[in-house]
Amino acid sequence: MSNVLQTQRDVCERFGASFLESADNLRVGVSRNVGSGLFPVNGLRHPPDSGTTGWFIWAGEELSSDPLFFESIHVSHLKERCPEVLPYLGLTPGWRFLLAPSYEDVWYDESLLKI
């Protein structure tokens, strides 16, 4: 098992969550400002759908409603662009995270399952 997968499993165990892999070849929605150094970095996971993980990741305080806010990239590209989110990508649909320097918040939000 790779280090990333083990770290993801460890995060799930720490928060009492089940594990669902986000394979490198699947896609995530990522705002263009992710990886720019802007914090916090936010993530939420909807149920996966045809080739996607269900993850949406953005940087900053607000989630935009602009339909062009997110671009679709493969999980494998996050290794270079925003590696700090990788440990959280094993959390199942309904989970969210917020990361900032020396800060981590992870919680379950059932409303993410109702899309």
Summary of the structure (lengths in Angstrom):
residues: 115
radius of gyration: 12.9
end to end distance: 32.6
largest distance: 38.3
contacts: 320
relative contact order: 0.26
helix: 26%
strand: 32%
